[in-house]
Amino acid sequence: SAIFVPSDDATGFANALNNLIENTRRRQDYGRRARVRALEFSPHRMASEYLAAYRTCIREEFSSAPGKQPLVVEEVAA
């Protein structure tokens, strides 16, 4: 969940903040969703995602260049 306000709209930003201040249920719901979303970005998961992206790049690089041998990339321990 998110509230979008144009970057040059100070009044809209103030109104959005006031709406959250006045609406406890909505504010708590946004906070709960933010905590759940933040759990998706653990250091181990982020490292694994980067490693997968690097492996994809390496495979693509070496599949398009005959005769080259890819580097061996090992799994990062948790």
Sequence and secondary structure as in RCSB ss.txt:
>XXXX:A:sequence
SAIFVPSDDATGFANALNNLIENTRRRQDYGRRARVRALEFSPHRMASEYLAAYRTCIREEFSSAPGKQPLVVEE
VAA
>XXXX:A:secstr
      TT HHHHHHHHHHHHH HHHHHHHHHHHHHHHGGG HHHHHHHHHHHHHHHHHHHHHSSTT        
   
